[in-house]
Amino acid sequence: MTLKLYAHPFSSYCQKVLTAFYENGTPFELRLLSHDDPQWMANAP
């Protein structure tokens, strides 16, 4: 099972998680959130 990370590109919290995933080699799918894209915001958990 691949992890899905719903993240905003300017969020420092998301950047910390991305750094940990890359350092550990954790497989994940990055889903970028944007307030001007209602499709992504509607599908976010």
C-alpha positions as CSV (number, residue, x, y, z in Angstrom):
1,M,0.0,0.0,0.0
2,T,1.4,3.4,-1.0
3,L,0.9,6.3,1.3
4,K,-0.8,9.4,0.0
5,L,0.4,12.7,1.2
6,Y,-2.1,15.6,0.7
7,A,0.1,18.7,1.0
8,H,0.2,22.3,0.3
9,P,3.5,23.4,-1.3
10,F,4.1,26.3,1.1
11,S,3.3,24.3,4.3
12,S,6.3,23.9,6.6
13,Y,4.6,20.9,8.2
14,C,4.3,19.2,4.9
15,Q,7.9,20.0,4.0
16,K,9.0,18.2,7.2
17,V,7.1,15.1,6.2
18,L,8.4,15.2,2.6
19,T,12.0,15.4,4.0
20,A,11.5,12.4,6.2
21,F,9.9,10.4,3.4
22,Y,12.8,11.1,1.0
23,E,15.5,10.4,3.6
24,N,13.9,7.1,4.6
25,G,13.1,6.0,1.0
26,T,9.4,5.7,1.9
27,P,7.2,5.2,-1.1
28,F,4.4,7.7,-1.3
29,E,2.1,9.5,-3.7
30,L,2.2,13.3,-3.4
31,R,-1.2,15.1,-3.8
32,L,-0.7,18.8,-4.0
33,L,-3.6,20.8,-2.5
34,S,-4.6,24.2,-3.8
35,H,-7.4,26.4,-2.7
36,D,-8.2,27.4,-6.3
37,D,-8.7,23.8,-7.4
38,P,-12.1,22.6,-6.1
39,Q,-11.6,19.0,-7.4
40,W,-8.6,18.4,-5.1
41,M,-10.2,20.1,-2.1
42,A,-13.4,18.0,-2.5
43,N,-11.4,14.7,-2.6
44,A,-9.1,15.5,0.4
45,P,-9.9,13.4,3.5
